[in-house]
Amino acid sequence: MTYDLIIIGKGPAGISAALYAARAGFGVLVIGKGRGALERAESIENYYGFAEPVSGAALADAGVAQALRLGVSVLDEEAVGLSFEDEFVVRTTGSEFRSRVLLLATGKSRVQLKVPGFEEFRGKGIGFCVVCDGFFYRGKKVALVGAGDYAASEYHELTAFTKDITVFTDGVEVPADRFPGARIVTGKIEGFEGADRVSAVRSAGVSHPVDGVFVAVGTAGAADFAAKIGVISNGTDIAVDADFMTNVPGLYAAGDCIGGFLQVAKAVSDGALAAKAIVARLKNSPRG
């Protein structure tokens, strides 16, 4: 199905943008699993309009309910893939959707592997984007770290380059058919080893030799999607212009993923301003 605007992320930035775009008369789909970082906010006291503290979960649910009332389609699924084929194509765990314009609003990834060697070998054999770097590991021995739907999607991409894949689930048991054909190591990861580059993953006291490692822990964040489609980033922040558009025409980003003051109020503002620019773009390029 095709929409005018797809928003990946249903936190404050994504929902705020959806409200403005929907009120302007455009078809909007918001895709996101769970409540994101707001889920962990027990009490918010500094957001406008609440005389008493509000939980992050309650605030998130109220935003989604507001979007639904205005006709926004909200899908509680994990987005696992993004590409561009005349239109933006977003794959979820169960479907595929297309849009004229896309907004990344998944927040900033807070998932890190707190094991020896992870920071040391980032960019030195440890990568985060199979579409970007899988080509360099054709026919080589590769490790994939992850256990969820996003990891399964990355595994599927990786099999186009090599069949010698070991999946490290870091203590998570997974269904046998999630990674068909892979060797699966379920023990906790104890560290990454190597000299100038990573050369092994140690789990449960055993070192497993590898030529490279791809990390796909948890759900895909904005930076993961950005990398897949050639978006420029400043470190961990997605680079945007004054209209919140990235270097890829029609692809916008807002909220924590672009950096700055990581607060709900700023994310809501980002979403509103991004939607203003998106609405202008959609009006100036009507569907043929």
C-alpha positions, -999 to 999 in steps of 0.1 A, spaced: 0 0 0 12 35 -8 10 66 15 19 102 11 41 100 42 55 71 62 69 79 96 92 53 113 89 58 150 58 66 171 74 86 198 68 124 203 86 135 171 69 110 149 34 115 163 37 152 163 46 152 126 18 128 119 -8 151 135 2 181 113 4 161 81 -29 144 86 -46 177 94 -32 190 61 -51 162 43 -24 137 35 -23 99 40 0 91 69 13 58 82 32 56 115 52 24 120 67 15 154 69 -13 179 62 -4 216 67 30 232 105 34 227 124 54 253 92 68 268 85 33 281 113 38 307 103 73 318 84 67 351 75 103 358 77 134 335 73 167 353 86 192 328 63 188 299 38 216 292 1 211 301 2 185 329 -5 198 364 7 165 378 36 142 367 27 119 338 44 86 330 62 82 297 39 53 288 7 74 294 21 103 274 30 80 245 -4 63 245 -22 96 246 -2 108 215 -11 76 196 -48 79 205 -48 115 193 -32 105 160 -58 77 155 -86 102 161 -73 123 133 -72 94 108 -35 85 110 -28 48 104 -6 35 132 10 1 128 25 -16 159 51 -36 140 89 -34 138 103 -18 107 133 -39 96 142 -26 61 143 6 40 151 11 4 142 35 -25 126 23 -57 110 54 -73 93 57 -39 105 48 -4 99 12 5 96 2 42 96 -35 52 81 -46 85 81 -80 101 49 -88 82 43 -64 53 58 -38 28 47 -2 24 56 26 1 55 64 4 63 96 -15 81 110 16 97 94 46 104 107 81 129 89 105 119 95 141 130 64 159 151 82 185 187 76 193 199 40 197 209 33 233 219 -3 227 255 -10 233 275 -42 238 293 -36 271 319 -63 265 357 -60 260 367 -51 225 334 -37 213 345 -1 213 380 -9 203 370 -27 171 340 -5 160 348 3 124 377 -22 125 357 -53 115 327 -46 136 299 -30 115 262 -22 117 249 -22 82 250 -54 60 236 -35 29 265 -10 33 294 -33 40 284 -69 33 301 -68 -1 335 -67 16 328 -101 32 320 -121 2 327 -158 9 342 -149 43 335 -161 79 311 -136 94 294 -132 128 260 -116 132 251 -105 168 214 -103 175 183 -124 181 152 -104 171 134 -96 139 159 -70 129 187 -94 132 168 -119 111 163 -93 84 201 -85 84 208 -123 83 187 -126 51 207 -97 36 240 -113 46 233 -146 30 236 -129 -4 273 -124 3 284 -155 23 270 -187 37 296 -190 64 276 -172 91 276 -177 129 248 -160 148 256 -150 184 224 -144 203 241 -133 235 221 -155 258 188 -153 240 171 -186 229 157 -183 194 134 -204 172 154 -228 150 139 -214 118 148 -177 125 182 -180 110 180 -209 85 214 -225 77 233 -205 103 254 -218 131 239 -204 163 258 -197 195 234 -188 224 260 -183 251 267 -148 265 293 -128 245 324 -123 267 344 -102 243 358 -94 208 394 -103 201 420 -93 176 450 -72 169 444 -44 144 410 -57 135 385 -81 151 394 -117 145 373 -136 170 342 -136 191 345 -151 226 315 -168 241 312 -192 270 350 -195 271 354 -204 234 369 -181 208 352 -183 174 374 -171 146 357 -145 123 367 -121 95 340 -96 105 311 -89 128 277 -73 121 257 -61 151 219 -61 149 209 -60 185 173 -50 194 153 -30 169 167 -9 141 173 28 150 172 58 127 210 56 122 206 20 110 180 30 84 200 61 74 231 41 67 212 17 44 200 45 21 231 67 21 221 94 46 250 115 59 254 115 97 275 135 121 288 107 144 256 92 159 234 121 148 216 123 114 225 154 95 195 175 84 191 210 69 169 238 82 138 220 69 148 187 87 156 170 53 186 148 50 209 147 19 185 122 4 156 142 -13 123 134 4 138 118 34 135 137 67 146 131 103 134 146 136 137 141 173 165 125 193 181 110 162 193 144 150 209 153 183 205 184 204 184 187 236 171 151 241 138 161 257 101 155 248 94 192 242 122 194 216 111 162 199 75 175 195 88 208 181 111 189 156 81 168 144 59 199 139 86 218 120 95 188 99 58 182 91 55 218 79 83 213 54 70 179 44 35 193 38 49 220 16 69 194 -4 38 172 -9 17 201 -20 44 212 -45 47 178 -60 12 164 -63 9 127 -72 6 122 -110 
